[in-house]
Amino acid sequence: MNSFVRRVAALAALALVLVACTAASPSPSGTTPPDAAAAARLALAQQERFRGLGPFDPNLIGQAAWYKVAAAGDGWEVQIRIGWGDCPAGCISEHLWLYGVTHDGSVNLISDDGDALPDATGVRGIVTSGPTCPVVTDPPDPSCADRPVAGAVLVFRDASGGEVVRVTAAEDGSFSVELAPGAYRLVAAPVEGLMGTPAPMDVGVEAGGPMTELIVSYDTGIR
């Protein structure tokens, strides 16, 4: 092999090394490009009202609020929808957002259209414990009424089981939390001194409707 051929072969080998190094080098931002799930999380984080929204489910009749993710150009497009008003029949009103999420994690609002949004929605109620007397009388004795549970911790989870938010009952046992329209499961944490922890409760929140009212009852163990 003459010197010219050797030189060409060396240059070709160097070019292959440079190509391999370029392909293996990290992105300029040093971050991992988001996949579809990460793109959805980034878009949902743009507004508090999106907290707890789940993906679109074509088999779920009356699904009022959802998101969809689709690949688009240099990243993803995330469509978010909140509907209200007779949603089992398709929802009378709706509001739609479309966000673009690039491979570097930037989020941009592309469009924001639809009906005027209703007031905030969520769940409120009171946490109680009972019975407070070993014998229940008829008519009931007012001194034996269930008592409020201050400091009870209530955790709201989405359809996938992920924690959305937790709230602590006030001194009078009351609680209130804003939640986006959707389906949730309320899980009450154990309270010291009370034997029975309430069973998980499935809760629905509908846009345009009043706050969902709940009574969460602990068992004192008194019999």
SULMOVEN-V406196 format. One record per pair of residues at least 4 apart in sequence whose C-alpha atoms are under 6 Angstrom apart, sorted by the first residue. I is the first residue (numbers start at 1). J is the second residue. Records with the same first field share a line. If there is no record, write none. Layout:
I=J ; J
This chain:
26=30
33=103 ; 104
34=38 ; 39
44=50
49=180
50=180
51=180
52=158 ; 164
53=66
54=66
55=66 ; 67
56=66 ; 67
61=88
62=87 ; 88
64=82 ; 83 ; 87
65=81 ; 82 ; 83
66=80 ; 81
67=79 ; 80
68=78 ; 79
69=77 ; 78
70=76 ; 77
71=76
72=76 ; 77
74=102
75=101 ; 102 ; 103
76=100 ; 101
77=99 ; 100
78=98 ; 99
79=97 ; 98
80=96 ; 97
81=95 ; 96
82=94 ; 95
83=91 ; 93 ; 94
84=91 ; 93 ; 207 ; 208
85=91 ; 92
86=91
87=91
94=114 ; 115
95=113 ; 114 ; 115
96=112 ; 113 ; 114
97=111 ; 112
98=110 ; 111
99=108 ; 109 ; 110
100=107 ; 108
101=106 ; 107
102=106
118=208
121=178 ; 179 ; 211
122=177 ; 178 ; 179 ; 211
123=176 ; 177 ; 211 ; 212
124=175 ; 176 ; 213
125=174 ; 175 ; 213 ; 214 ; 215
126=173 ; 174 ; 215
127=148 ; 149 ; 173 ; 215 ; 216 ; 217
128=146 ; 147 ; 148 ; 149 ; 217
129=146 ; 147 ; 217 ; 218 ; 219
130=146 ; 219 ; 220
132=144
133=144
134=222 ; 223
148=172 ; 173
149=173
150=169 ; 170 ; 171 ; 173
151=168 ; 169
152=168 ; 169
153=167 ; 168 ; 189
154=166 ; 167 ; 187 ; 188
155=166 ; 186 ; 187
156=164 ; 165 ; 166 ; 185 ; 186
157=161 ; 162 ; 163 ; 164 ; 184 ; 185
158=162 ; 184
169=173 ; 174 ; 175
170=174
181=205 ; 206 ; 207
182=204 ; 205
183=203 ; 204
184=202 ; 203
185=201 ; 202 ; 203
186=200 ; 201
187=200
190=197
194=220
195=219 ; 220 ; 221
196=218 ; 219
197=218
198=218
